[in-house]
């Protein structure tokens, strides 16, 4: 249950961080590009990442995985530096504000062509296997139900199954791929059919229930580490915001919003943990105060840092010699 508390803290920090990002976006001028938040998906995201070890495992998060990123150990400064487009960020201010990562630390940058990141995680795991250094490390990535309709997803899932790669695929079934409902997205009765079709172990979980998510992902990660091959987890939930802060989500029917799928996982997790005497009101207040101070400090730091100078950039890919992570040319 200690992992549930750790995951809850990541959820709480992510919610406060994304509220700050959304306010900066609405204020205008501070953030260029969109802001996509994970409200309603934090339990599913953190419930996976809390089982991963930074420096050992591979984690490929997507746009609604801020809680998972924090649980995996991503610094707050990486978030603000990327959203503000400053040169000190992991992408040096040269990419969209959600395409951040540190591959050397096991976190590849997100790919906006959803469904594609699974093949990248597969490749990182397979490379380690060829180098003889895979050990019991695992890889994990997430995507929405819409991403399971892409060719890249099916090719990568097939590869992972054949090679018995230790990868966990977390599918957040948030009912709408942007504005496309599930009824127009897939014809199978259940997304677990995707797992059965490729001979992969599948699990279903209430994505609004933190304790259930932590438990299911614990089993999936354990099996993957033990050589059980790919593990596919489908979480049922609802995106509690628009596709991005530019979208009012008016296409989501009120009856869906008021259904169990629309339950906000953060207050639900808080009530669960309090009922089990794992956290107290005082602790939650303390964590909120600490996180808000850390968020404000990271924003203040990133706000003072420079944006790229197009006349001094050499525009080579960040992966080439001379532009490796952490080394900036004068």
KOLPABA-391872 format. One record per residue (C-alpha): residue in three letters; x, y, z. Coordinates in steps of 0.25 Angstrom, whole numbers, padded with zeros to 4 digits, always signed. Layout:
<pamis>
AlaXYZ ...
</pamis>
This chain:
<pamis>
Unk+0000+0000+0000 Unk+0012+0009+0001 Unk+0012+0010-0014 Unk-0002+0015-0014 Unk+0002+0027-0005 Unk+0014+0029-0014 Unk+0005+0029-0026 Unk-0005+0038-0020 Unk+0006+0048-0017 Unk+0010+0048-0032 Unk-0005+0050-0036 Unk-0007+0062-0026 Unk+0006+0068-0031 Unk+0002+0066-0046 Unk-0012+0072-0044 Unk-0006+0084-0037 Unk+0005+0085-0048 Unk-0005+0084-0060 Unk-0014+0094-0053 Unk-0002+0104-0054 Unk+0001+0101-0068 Unk-0014+0103-0072 Unk-0014+0116-0065 Unk-0001+0120-0073 Unk-0008+0116-0086 Unk-0021+0124-0083 Unk-0013+0136-0079 Unk-0007+0136-0093 Unk+0007+0138-0098 Unk+0014+0130-0088 Unk+0012+0116-0095 Unk+0013+0114-0110 Unk+0006+0102-0115 Unk-0005+0094-0108 Unk-0007+0089-0094 Unk-0012+0075-0092 Unk-0015+0071-0078 Unk-0017+0057-0071 Unk-0029+0061-0062 Unk-0036+0048-0059 Unk-0025+0039-0064 Unk-0015+0041-0053 Unk-0018+0028-0045 Unk-0016+0020-0057 Unk-0003+0027-0061 Unk+0003+0027-0047 Unk-0002+0013-0044 Unk+0008+0008-0055 Unk+0020+0017-0053 Unk+0021+0015-0038 Unk+0026+0001-0041 Unk+0037+0005-0051 Unk+0051+0008-0047 Unk+0058+0020-0053 Unk+0072+0017-0058 Unk+0067+0002-0060 Unk+0054+0002-0068 Unk+0049+0009-0080 Unk+0037+0018-0080 Unk+0030+0024-0092 Unk+0019+0034-0086 Unk+0009+0042-0095 Unk+0002+0055-0093 Unk-0007+0051-0082 Unk+0004+0044-0074 Unk+0009+0056-0065 Unk+0006+0047-0052 Unk+0014+0036-0058 Unk+0025+0045-0062 Unk+0026+0050-0048 Unk+0025+0036-0042 Unk+0037+0032-0051 Unk+0045+0043-0046 Unk+0044+0054-0057 Unk+0048+0068-0051 Unk+0038+0079-0051 Unk+0049+0088-0057 Unk+0048+0079-0070 Unk+0033+0081-0071 Unk+0034+0097-0070 Unk+0047+0098-0078 Unk+0040+0090-0089 Unk+0026+0098-0089 Unk+0034+0111-0088 Unk+0043+0107-0099 Unk+0056+0111-0092 Unk+0069+0106-0097 Unk+0073+0099-0084 Unk+0061+0089-0086 Unk+0063+0074-0090 Unk+0059+0078-0104 Unk+0066+0091-0104 Unk+0054+0099-0108 Unk+0054+0093-0122 Unk+0042+0084-0121 Unk+0027+0084-0117 Unk+0025+0086-0103 Unk+0020+0072-0100 Unk+0031+0065-0108 Unk+0041+0064-0097 Unk+0049+0052-0092 Unk+0063+0048-0087 Unk+0066+0035-0095 Unk+0079+0033-0087 Unk+0071+0032-0075 Unk+0061+0022-0081 Unk+0050+0032-0085 Unk+0049+0034-0100 Unk+0042+0047-0105 Unk+0028+0046-0108 Unk+0023+0044-0122 Unk+0011+0051-0127 Unk+0007+0040-0137 Unk+0000+0032-0126 Unk+0003+0017-0126 Unk+0017+0019-0131 Unk+0024+0020-0117 Unk+0022+0005-0114 Unk+0032+0002-0126 Unk+0042+0011-0120 Unk+0041+0005-0106 Unk+0042-0009-0113 Unk+0054-0005-0120 Unk+0061+0000-0107 Unk+0058-0013-0100 Unk+0063-0021-0112 Unk+0075-0013-0113 Unk+0078-0016-0098 Unk+0076-0031-0101 Unk+0085-0031-0112 Unk+0096-0024-0104 Unk+0094-0034-0093 Unk+0089-0024-0083 Unk+0074-0025-0082 Unk+0074-0033-0069 Unk+0060-0032-0062 Unk+0058-0018-0067 Unk+0044-0015-0074 Unk+0039-0005-0083 Unk+0025+0002-0082 Unk+0017+0012-0091 Unk+0003+0017-0091 Unk-0007+0021-0102 Unk-0022+0024-0103 Unk-0032+0014-0109 Unk-0031+0022-0122 Unk-0016+0019-0123 Unk-0020+0004-0124 Unk-0026+0006-0138 Unk-0012+0010-0144 Unk-0004+0001-0152 Unk+0009+0005-0144 Unk+0002-0001-0131 Unk-0002-0014-0137 Unk+0012-0016-0144 Unk+0019-0013-0131 Unk+0010-0021-0122 Unk+0012-0033-0132 Unk+0027-0031-0131 Unk+0027-0030-0116 Unk+0019-0043-0115 Unk+0028-0051-0125 Unk+0040-0046-0118 Unk+0034-0048-0104 Unk+0039-0034-0100 Unk+0037-0030-0085 Unk+0027-0018-0089 Unk+0015-0013-0082 Unk+0005-0006-0091 Unk-0005+0003-0083 Unk-0017+0006-0092 Unk-0025+0018-0085 Unk-0039+0016-0091 Unk-0044+0030-0089 Unk-0056+0027-0098 Unk-0053+0038-0108 Unk-0041+0039-0118 Unk-0042+0054-0118 Unk-0056+0055-0122 Unk-0058+0041-0128 Unk-0066+0032-0119 Unk-0063+0017-0117 Unk-0075+0013-0125 Unk-0067+0019-0137 Unk-0053+0015-0133 Unk-0054+0000-0132 Unk-0063-0012-0135 Unk-0058-0022-0125 Unk-0066-0024-0112 Unk-0054-0021-0103 Unk-0040-0015-0105 Unk-0035-0027-0098 Unk-0038-0034-0111 Unk-0025-0027-0116 Unk-0017-0035-0106 Unk-0024-0048-0109 Unk-0022-0047-0124 Unk-0007-0046-0122 Unk-0005-0056-0111 Unk-0002-0046-0101 Unk-0006-0046-0086 Unk-0018-0036-0084 Unk-0024-0029-0072 Unk-0036-0020-0070 Unk-0036-0009-0059 Unk-0045+0002-0054 Unk-0036+0014-0058 Unk-0042+0023-0047 Unk-0038+0014-0036 Unk-0024+0016-0031 Unk-0023+0004-0022 Unk-0028-0005-0034 Unk-0018+0001-0044 Unk-0006-0001-0034 Unk-0010-0015-0032 Unk-0012-0019-0046 Unk+0000-0012-0051 Unk+0008-0018-0040 Unk+0004-0032-0046 Unk+0007-0028-0060 Unk+0021-0022-0057 Unk+0024-0035-0049 Unk+0020-0044-0060 Unk+0028-0036-0070 Unk+0041-0036-0061 Unk+0039-0051-0060 Unk+0040-0053-0075 Unk+0025-0054-0077 Unk+0026-0045-0090 Unk+0017-0033-0093 Unk+0006-0029-0083 Unk-0006-0021-0088 Unk-0015-0013-0078 Unk-0028-0006-0082 Unk-0033+0004-0072 Unk-0047+0009-0074 Unk-0048+0024-0070 Unk-0052+0037-0076 Unk-0044+0049-0080 Unk-0049+0060-0070 Unk-0045+0072-0080 Unk-0045+0075-0094 Unk-0035+0068-0103 Unk-0026+0081-0100 Unk-0029+0094-0093 Unk-0034+0099-0107 Unk-0045+0089-0107 Unk-0058+0090-0098 Unk-0062+0075-0100 Unk-0076+0079-0103 Unk-0077+0066-0111 Unk-0077+0057-0098 Unk-0091+0054-0094 Unk-0095+0058-0080 Unk-0099+0044-0077 Unk-0085+0039-0079 Unk-0079+0050-0071 Unk-0089+0047-0059 Unk-0086+0032-0061 Unk-0076+0024-0052 Unk-0066+0026-0064 Unk-0066+0041-0060 Unk-0062+0039-0046 Unk-0050+0048-0042 Unk-0039+0039-0038 Unk-0032+0049-0030 Unk-0042+0051-0019 Unk-0046+0037-0020 Unk-0032+0032-0017 Unk-0031+0042-0005 Unk-0044+0036+0001 Unk-0039+0022-0001 Unk-0025+0025+0006 Unk-0031+0032+0017 Unk-0041+0021+0020 Unk-0030+0012+0020 Unk-0022+0021+0030 Unk-0011+0022+0020 Unk-0011+0037+0019 Unk-0018+0049+0027 Unk-0024+0062+0024 Unk-0012+0069+0030 Unk-0002+0061+0021 Unk-0010+0065+0009 Unk-0010+0080+0012 Unk+0005+0079+0015 Unk+0008+0072+0002 Unk-0001+0082-0006 Unk+0007+0094+0000 Unk+0020+0087-0003 Unk+0017+0084-0017 Unk+0011+0098-0020 Unk+0024+0104-0014 Unk+0032+0095-0023 Unk+0024+0098-0035 Unk+0025+0113-0033 Unk+0040+0111-0031 Unk+0042+0103-0044 Unk+0034+0113-0052 Unk+0042+0125-0047 Unk+0055+0118-0050 Unk+0050+0114-0064 Unk+0045+0128-0067 Unk+0058+0134-0065 Unk+0065+0125-0075 Unk+0068+0129-0090 Unk+0060+0124-0102 Unk+0068+0118-0114 Unk+0075+0128-0123 Unk+0072+0124-0137 Unk+0085+0131-0142 Unk+0094+0123-0133 Unk+0087+0109-0134 Unk+0094+0099-0143 Unk+0081+0092-0145 Unk+0087+0078-0145 Unk+0079+0067-0138 Unk+0080+0066-0123 Unk+0085+0052-0125 Unk+0097+0055-0133 Unk+0111+0057-0127 Unk+0113+0071-0121 Unk+0099+0072-0117 Unk+0097+0061-0107 Unk+0089+0063-0095 Unk+0094+0072-0084 Unk+0105+0078-0094 Unk+0102+0092-0100 Unk+0111+0098-0110 Unk+0115+0113-0108 
</pamis>
